[in-house]
Amino acid sequence: MIPAYDEPLEFAQAMLSSLGSDVLMIVVVNVPDHIDPQSPMYRRSKTLLQQLDAPNLLAVDRVNRPIPKNQGVGLARKIGADMALGYIRDSMIVEPYIYSVDADVELPNGYIPETPRADGTYLYSYRHVSTDSEVLRRAQLYELHMRYYVAGLRLAGSPYAFHTLGSTISVSAIAYAQVRGFPRRDAAEDFYFLNKLSKVSKIHLMGSPEIIINARASHRVPFGTGPSIASITEPDECYLSYNPQSFELLREVVDAISTNNEGSLGGPLR
């Protein structure tokens, strides 16, 4: 399942060739409802919708029926994943798993496992690449920031110590239905989706295979990887992330909650 807003046809062709003919690819071609129908972004999305054609590809038209601005990519993901869930329910899709990716990724060999998985949520490992050295520098800074954040959460003993990228998620139909799908948000839909999933299913972190993300500056969403890459201007040594002490304080809170003893906190939170 892929949300596509202002994307070229080539991404679909590449994914179709890597997935094989026995995998259904659902592409939700969409535009926000505030965009001018005469704008280049709208016209490119319209063209993509008209060009998508393959036996195992289902193109969903949310260009002629634009998506509300504040529901954005979250609603686009939900539409595609809900459709996949319906096909699984009706036994039109045999494997009861839903895969969420973005148009800027390259799928590795073995992306779809040959043997069935247990119910739950699986997160693929990932890496950003770019032929533009400056874009790559910015993407790697942001990626290090995200990896550092997850490592800090793991150190603190947080149950949410996992990355939250919409293009790395695979979820069983049962778990997806239990949380009622992706939230309708214009950003951070993957974060809140995984937060809900962690309460009903195990989150499996996979070391391989690795998804390749083609880094790019983007303003399709109000915040996230694309806008962060676009906004980074400082040199490497000046790029800021979270204070390590914040994770130490978080660990005190997690320990206090797990022991049900607020008095075990070392002092007032600052």
PEWO-V75753 format. One record per run of one state. SS is the DSSP state (alpha for helix, beta for strand, coil for the rest). FROM is the first residue (numbers start at 1). TO is the last residue. If there is no record, write none. Layout:
# PEWO-V75753
{{SS;FROM;TO} {SS;FROM;TO}}
This chain:
# PEWO-V75753
{{coil;1;1} {beta;2;4} {coil;5;9} {alpha;10;19} {coil;20;24} {beta;25;32} {coil;33;39} {alpha;40;51} {coil;52;56} {beta;57;67} {coil;68;71} {alpha;72;89} {coil;90;96} {beta;97;102} {coil;103;104} {beta;105;106} {coil;107;120} {beta;121;129} {coil;130;132} {alpha;133;155} {coil;156;165} {alpha;166;168} {beta;169;172} {alpha;173;178} {coil;179;188} {alpha;189;197} {coil;198;202} {beta;203;214} {coil;215;224} {alpha;225;231} {coil;232;235} {alpha;236;238} {coil;239;243} {alpha;244;259} {coil;260;261} {alpha;262;264} {coil;265;270}}
